[in-house]
Amino acid sequence: MIVDFIWVTNYKSIQERNKLQVDPSVTAVIGKNESGKSNLIDILGSVSLIQGLSDDTYKKTPQSMDDAKMSIEIECSLTKNEIESLELNSRDKKSSFYISKEYAPFKIAISGGIKEYFNETEFQSNLEVLGRVLEEYKNEVKNSTTQKNLQIYFDYLKGATNYVVSNYSSHLNKIKNALIGLLPNDEKDTFQKTFDFLKAYFANAYNLLPKFYKYDENPLLSQYTINKEFLEKDSSQLQSLNKLLMASGCNIDDIKTACINNPNDGRGMEAKEKIKNGIKTKIEENFNNFYKQEEHVRIIVDISRNRLSLYIQTGGPILSVSERSQGLKWYLNLYVDILANNLEGKNVVFLIDEPGVYLHVDAQKKVLELFDDLTKDNNQVVYTTHSPFMLNENRIDRIRTIQKDTNGNSEIITSVMSEKIVDASKSESLSPLVSSLGMKLYQNLGMSEYNMNVITEGHSDAIFLDAMSKKLGIEGMKFIPSIGASKSVYLTSILWGWGLRFKVLFDSDKAGRDGRKAVLKAYAFEVDTPAAKEFEKRNIVMIADVLSTVDTDADYEIESLIDDEDYKKINPNYSAEVIQKDERLKKLFSNLFADAVTKEEISLSENTFSNFTRLFEKLIE
């Protein structure tokens, strides 16, 4: 499942009901110090869509509030494969989860697709079979307390139509173990099939639930001194070692055997080899696919009588972990954490507070690339940052802002362009974004010294172009979104004043044609004169210019370049005509399209490829 929205109510400074819109891929959260960014990451990191929130988390309500008023609401979308897996028939492909103490003894209420799933006839009929067997044979259970508990367990299972049943496996096992010996032989097979069906049915849905995972960096050390005092003290160093061992398929008992209990005999040697082989096969070999750098990383382990030492080689000399670059260490720490927490192959929402604070500029940019890689398998990343280098200037639609009001209450704001951002905090809240957009020319949102600067009418157009240029492997362009066709002329003035190459892409509609005239007028050209046509050839492209056939009486927008067949791959109800009528739907579709293309979830038609290829040829010439 992909998380779409999260509502947080009454956690620390987040007192009012606040909505976080989560991008299908990467979401950045910016804001002043003490605005509530870390509080947001903390509460999301406490969420489990199986277990709800812990009692300790509920204690972190504002002092004036009752902890029963704390709540988390999460709305998710089911992917196409998940819909098929759950065999859902309804058009409601959303699933919502409501976490609050008010649902006790349950922790999470449900609605939408997942509720429909547990209301299916086959599940309900198997649950009824289990209930009839329990009713018929529970009185034969000798212990009266066990009898009562069996009924309680079954009542929990029946709650699956409205709530998440966190201990379904344990409840089913206890019912089975208590009753199986009481059944006649000719009923046992049917009972076992019912049990197996119910257990698999629960697992089929619950295994799809996103896992919220907060990454707390606890770096690997160059050396660990292994003795009883070290292993008995719950220190950050021990946690770091334990993480390394778990990631390699080993545990603390293995290092005890290798360094303390049997350091000099065969068992100790076997334990050492197990650890070394685990680090090589489970960490090193797969880490190189994760790291995706030209250099090949070797992780070398030396285990002496009471010491485990870690070294890394990347083609040059063998160096201790502490001597390697901050960027490599950050990548390695994250990857070991993923393995240790068994997150590979799962649907994860990674939550990272201020990633890469100590990394240099290039390493921070590599972290952004890593985030994009992490999200290719239906994972999502939500992170906070103060660094302008940790923001993707081409996707400011993915950036959220958080600020505090005069009463100290945090407010999450979906768009960095929102008028809700108060003047008092605007400068500091948006400083990383402003810095990202205004650092040096070659680092700006698009104002490139060396590439073709392409001005679009809006953010949606830039998102389409960014996704398709990457898909087609076309480089040499930067896309700068304006805030409407009529405003594009102001961006051309800036670029012209700086002596930078640019082209303006206009829709072939009234607004686009008026924008074209405004640009020509700004540069003192009369429309349709030879001089104007020469300027247009260098600096203006109309959407209709790249279509193979056009109706002179029709309007064409960038959405016209996408074949209707490809619209329906995103949503059967979509088409260019439908999208162009609704500005909000246009923005939504551009993001859905870009993510589907980037993650290769859809195969585009030849017509779409041809249209965008012709467009890029026009823009780059």
N, C-alpha and C positions, 0 to 999 in steps of 0.2 A: 504494500500500500504506500501511496505517496501522501505525505502530510501537506495539506493545503492551508489550514488556518489553525491557530492555537489561541484560545482565550484564557487569560490568567486573571484571577480575582483574589485579592487580599493575601499577597505574599510580600512580606517586608515592605518596600516602598511602592510596590505595585498594588495600590489599594482599590482603585476603580477597576471595573471589568475592561481589560485591555486586549486588543486583538493584534496578533502577529501574523501577517500574511507570509507564508513560507514559500519560497521559490522552489520549483521542482528539482532544482540543482543546488545552487549556492546562494545563501542569504547572508549579507553583511549587515551588522548593526553598529551604527556610529552614534556618538553623543559625548557630552561633557563628562569629566570625571565626576563620580558620585551621582550620575544621572539615573542609574539603575540597570546598566548593561550587564554587570556581573550577577545581579539579582535575577535577571531574566535567564541567563545561562544556568545558574544554580537550580532554579525551580524546574527548568526543563530537564536538567540532568538527574533530577529526583523522580522523574516520571517513569512508571512502568505500566504498559497497557495490559499487563497481566496482574500485577500486584498493587497498582494504584500508587499512592504516596505513603511514605513511612510516617509513623507517629512523630518522629523528630521533625520532619518537614512541616507537619500541621502546627507544631509549636511556634513556627516562625511567622505567624500572622501578626499584623500590626497590633500593638499593645491594647488598642481600644476595641479590638475585634474578638469575637468568639471564633475558635479554630474551625468550628463547623461551617463557617462562612467562607473558608478558603475553598476554591474549586479550580479545576482545570478542564477545559473543553477542547477536544481535538477533532477536527474534521479531516478525513482522508479520502482520497480517490483510489478506487481499485483499478489496477492495470488490466489490459485486455486479457492477458494470460490468467490473472487472478479471477476475473469474472468467469472465464471458462472453467477454471479449477473448482470454483464454488458452485458452478452450474446455476447462476442467478438468471432469472427471467425478467425481473422488474427493470424499469428504466432508471431507477434510483441506484446509481453506481457509487454513491457516497456512503461512507460509514462514519458514524460519529461516536465519540466516547466521552463520558461525563464522569469526572473523578471528584468525589466529595464524600464526606463522612455521613451525609444524610441518607446514603443508600445502604448503610449497615443493616445486616451483617455482610452485604456485598460491598465492594469498593468502587466498582466502575459500572455505570449504566451504559446501554448501547442503543443505537437507532440506525436506520438506513439498511444498507446491503447486508451487513453482518447479522442484523436482527432478522431480516428475511431468511437468511441461511438457516438459522436455528429454528425457524418456524416451518421449515420444509416438512412435508408429510412423512418422508422416510425416517428422518431423525425422530420425529414425535412418536411414530409407531414403534420404533425400537426402544425408545424411552418408556413407553407404556408396557412393553414386554418386560423390561427390567422391573418396573413397578409392580406388575402382577406377580412375578416370581418372588419379589421381596415381601409382598403382602401375604403370599401363601406360605412362605417358609420362615419368616423372621421369628415367629413365636417358638420355633424349634431351637433357636439360638438360646443357649442356657443362661448366658449372662444378660441380665435385664438392662444394664447400662449399655452394653453393645447393641441390644435391640433398639434402644432409643437413638443411639448414634447412627445406626444404619438408616433410620428414617430421616434423620437430619442430613446425612450425606446425600440421600436421594432427593430431598427437597432442594438442596443446593443445585444439584444437576438440573432439576426442572427450571431453575431460575435462569438457565442459559438463554432463554428467549428474550430476556430483558437486561441481563447483566453478564459480565465476564465472570466465569467460574474458575478462579485461579487454581484451585486444587482439584480439578476434575480427575486427573490421573490417580491421585491418592484416594479420592472418594470411590472411584470405580474399583480400584484394587481391593479396598477394604470390603466393599459389598461382595465382590466376587469371592474373596478368600473366606468370608463368613458363610456363604451360601453354597458354594460349589460342592462341598462334601455332603450336603443335605439332600441334593437332588438325585432322583432316580437316574440310572445310567442313560436311559433313552432321552432325557431332557438336558443332559449336560452339554451335548454338542450344540444344540440350539442356543443355550445360555451363553456358551463360549463365543459363538458367532455374534450374538447381540453385544456382548462385552467388547469384542474386537471392533465391531462397527462403530460403537459409540466413542471408543477411545480414538480411533482414526479420524472420526468426524470432527471431534473437538480439535485434534492436532492440525487437521487440514486448514482450519480457519485461524487458529491462534498462532500458527507458525508464520502467517502472513503479516502479523502485527508488527509495525515498525518498532525497533529497539532504540530508545534514546540513550546515547552514550556520551557522557562528558569526559573529555580527554584532559586529565591532570598530569602535566609533564613531571615525571620522576626519572631523571636521566640515568642511563647506564653508566657505570663507573669503569675506570681502567682496571681497578683491582679490588677484590673482596677478600678480606681476611676471615677465614672460616674457623670459628671456635665456638664452644658452647655458649659463651656469653653473648656473642654476636647473634647466634641463632635463637636465643631465648628472648632477646629484646626486640620489640616491634618498632624498629627504626625505619626511616625512609630508605636507608641503604639495604636493609633486609628485604623490604618491599620491592626494590629495584632488582635485586638478585632473584627473588621469587618470580617476578614477571619474566625475566630472562629464561628461567628454568621451565616455567609453564609454556612459554612460546616454543620451546624446543622439545616439548613432550615429556619433560622430566619434572621432578619435584624436589622439595627440601630433603627428603629421605635419601635421594640419590647423592646429593652433595655431602650429606653426613657420612654416608658409606665411603665415598671417595676420599674425604679429607679427615674424618675423625674416627669412625668406627673401624674401618678396614683399609687404611691407607696403603698398606704394603702387601696385601695378598690379592688373590684372584678376584674376589668380590669387589674390592676397591678399584682394580684395573677395569673391570667390566662397567662399573658405575662411571668412571672417567670417560671411557669410550662411548657410553650411552649419551653422556652430556655433549661431548664433542661432535658425535655424529648427528645428534638432534639439532644442534646449532647450525651445522653445515647444511643438512638436508631440509630442515623445516624453516630455517630463517634465511641463511645466506642465499640459497638457490632461488627462492621466490622473491627475496628482497630486491634482487637485480631487476626483475620485471616491474616491481613497484617503483623503484628509484628512477628508472628510465633515463639514465645519463649514459654518456659514451663510455665512461670508465667502469670497469668491472670491479665490484667490491668483494674482497675476500675477508671473512671474519675468522680470526684465528684465536683459539682458546688454549691456554696453558694452565693445567691444574697440577699444582705441587702438593706437598703434604697438607698445608693449611692455607692455601691461597689459590684463588681463581683469577686469572688475568685475561683481559680482552684486548686484542690488537686488530687493526684494520689495515689492509693493503689495497691500493687502487692503481697498481702498475709501477709505483715507485717503491720506496723503502717501507718496511713494516713499521707502523707507528701505533702507539697506544691510543685508545678511544679518545682520551682527553686532548691529544695532539691533533685530532682531525678537525675539519671545518665545522662551524656551527650548523651550517645547512645540512651536511651529511648526517651529523648527530641528531638533528631534529627529525629528519626523515626516518632514521633507524629507530629512534625511540618510539615514534608513532606506529611504525610497522610492528615492532615487538609488542606494543600495547594491543594492537588489533588481534594479533595471534593469541596473546595471553588471555584475552577476554573472549576468545572464540567468536569473533565478529565476521570472519571471512565467509562470504556466501550468504550473509544475512542482510535483511533490509534495515539499514542503520541510519539514524539521524545523528551525525557527528556534531557535538557541541564543543566549541573551542573558544576560550576567553583569551583574547589578545595573543594570537599565535605569532610565533617568530619575532617576538619583541627585540631580541638581541641579534637577529640576523641582518646581514648587510642587504642592500637594495636588491641585488640580483637574486639572492637566496629567497627574499620575500616574494619576489615575482614567481620563482619556482614553486613556492608553496601554493600560490593561486592556481598554477597549472596542476599541481597535485590534487587540489580540491576538485577541479573539473574531472580528473581521472577517477577520483573516488566516487563520483556521482553517476558514472556510466552504468552501474548495475542497480539502478533504483535506490541508491543511497542519496542522502541529502546532507548538506553541511550548513550549519548556522554558526557564525563566528562574530566576535566583536573586534574592533580595531580602532587605534588612533593613527595608524600609519597610512599615509596617502599611497604608499607603494603596495598596500594590501587591498586596494580597491580596483575592480575592473572598470576602467573608465568607459568601456563600450557597453556596459550593462548596468547603468545607474538605476534601472528599474528593479534591480535586485537589492538595492541598498535601503535599509530602514533606519529611522532616527528614533532615539529615545531622549526624552527631556523631563525635567521636573517642574511642576507648577509651584506657585508661591507657598503652598501648604506642604511641599515636600513629596507630593505624589508623582510617581513616574507615569509617563504617557508614551505609548508606542505609536509612531507615526509611519504610515506605510510608504509615503512618497517623500523624497528629499525636496521636492518642489512644492510641498504642501504649505498653504497659508497658515496652518495650525502651528508651525514652528514659530515660537515667540521671538521677537526681536532681541530680547535680553539674552537669550541663549543661542541665537542663530549663528553668530560668528564662531563660537567655540564648538558647538555641536557639529557644524558642518565643516570645521577646519580641515579634517583629513580629505574630504571630498574636494573642497575649494583648492587645497594644495595640489591634489591629484590633477585637477583641471587647469591649474595655473602655474605649475612648476616651471619647466622648460618647454620650449616649443615641441620637441620630439617626444615629450612625456604627456602632452595634453590629450584631451578627449579626442582629438583628431587632427589638431593643428600640426601637421608633420612637415618637417623641413625637406624630406626626401620623397615622400609618397604623394599620390594624388589625394587631395582632400575632397571628399564627397559630402556635400551638404544635403540632408534629407528634410522633408517637411516635418517629420516628427520621430519620436523614439521607435514606434512600431516599424517604420520603414528601415531605420538603422539596424534593428534586430534582424529583420529579414535578410538584409544585405550581409550582415556579419556572419550569419549562419550559412548562407549559400556560398559566400566567398570561401569559407573554410571547407565546405563540402566539395567545391569544385577545385580546391587547391590554388586559388587565385590570390596573389599577394600584390603589394604595392599600393594599397588604398587604406585610407582612414575615413571612418564614417562619423559625421558630426550631425546630430539631430537638432533641428531648429524647433520652434514652438508654433509651427504653422507656416504655410507657404508665404504669407505676407511678411513674415519676420526673417526669411532667409536672406534677404538683401543685406541686412545688417552684418550677418556673418561673412558675406562675401567682401564687405568693406574692410573688415578686420584682416582677413586673409590677404586681400589685395595690398593693404597697407604694409603687411609684413613681407610682401614679395613671395608669397607661397602659391603654388599651383592649386586650383580648385575647379570643381564642377558642381553645379546645382542640379539635383534630380527633382523634377516636378511631376505630379500626377497630371494626366491629360484631362482635367476637368476645369470648371470655372476658376476655382481658387488657384490651381496650378498655372493656368493661362494668365491670370492677373499677377501672380508672383513673377512669372517670366517677364511680363511687361515692366514690372517694378524694377527688376534687375537691369533691364536694358535702359530704362529711364535714368537709373542711378549712375550709369556709365555714359550718359548723354548720347544714346543711340536711338534713332528712329526705327520703329518696328518694320521689319521686312526690307530694310535698305541693305545694300551689299556689305557695308561695314558691320551692321547688326548681325547679319547672317554669319559673317566670319567670326564675330565674338561668340555667337551662340554655338558654333561648331566647336570652339575651344572650351566653352564654359557652361553650357546648358544642355541637359538631356531631358526630353519628355518621354514619359512611359510609352506613349503610342509609337515613338520612333523605333522601338525594338520589337514590336509585335509583327508577326508575319502578315496578318490581315487585320484591317481596322474598318470600322464603320465611322465615317466622318461625322455623323450626328451623335455618336455615343461618347460617353466619358470612360476613361481608363485610369485605374489607380494601380499601385504596385501589386495589390492583391490579384489583379488581372493576369499577372505573370504565372500564377499558380493554377495548374489544371484542376478542374472541379473534382476529378478522380482523386487527387491528393488531398483536397479538403475533406472528403468523406473518409479518408484513412484516419484523420484526426477525430472527426465526429460526423456520423452519417447525415446530420442535419445541416452541415456547413456547406457554403458555396461562396464564391467571390461576391455574388449579389447580396447574400445574407450578411456577410461580414462588413461590407462597405456601408451598410445602413445603420450600424450601431458602433459608435466610437469606442465604447467600453469593450464590446465583443472583439473589436479589431485589435485592441491592446492585448486582450487575453489570448486571442488566436496567435498573434505574433510570437508570444512566449511559448505556447504549446507547440507551434510549428518548429521554432528554433531548437527546442529541447528534443523533439522527436527526430529531427534531422541530425543533430549533434550526436545523439545516442544511437543513431542508426536503427530507430524503432520502426521506421517506414521506408519503403523504397519509392522514390519519386519517379513520376512519369517522364518519358522522353521530352514531352512538350514543355514541362516545367524546367527541366535542365536546359533545353534549347533557348527558352525565353531569357533565363538569367545569364546564360553564356553570352548571348547577344548584348544584354544590358552591360555586363562587365567589359565587353569589348569596346562599347561606346564610351564607358566611363574612363577606361584606362588609356585610350588612344590620345 
